Amino acid sequence: MFEKQERQGIIVYLYYNRDARKLNKYGDVLYHSRKLHYQVLYVNKEEAADIVEEISALKFVKAVSLSEIDNIDQDFVGNLAHF
């Protein structure tokens, strides 16, 4: 049937919001902040390194960073007991 794809989030900081639509071909756009000039893309984890290099070479991109959600401990059991 279908296999679950491992995904990686990429945060792309832009100089201008008008160039945001050009990033649609690189992955799935999850969020676009017009005020802070950044966009969050989701891509396949195997292709993430190549896509980061490709996007960072574009003239309208200020900076590119990978999402750190995989490195965060998401085991919240017992943290709410003090409230």
C-alpha positions, 0 to 999 in steps of 0.5 A: 500500500503506502509507506510513510515517508520521513520528512524534514522541515526547512526554514527559508528566510527571504529578502522579499515576500514576493519571491515566496511562490518560487519555493513551491517547486522544492517542497510542500509549503507549510507556513509563510510569515509575511511579517517576518519574511520566512517560509517553512517547507517540508521535503523528503528527508533523503533529499533535504541536504541537496535541496538546502544547497540548492535553495541557499544558492538562490539570490532571493534567499537570505538564509536557510536552516533545518528544523530541530523538531527531531532533536526535541524531547517530546516525552511530556509525561509527568511535566504537568503534575505540578499544576 
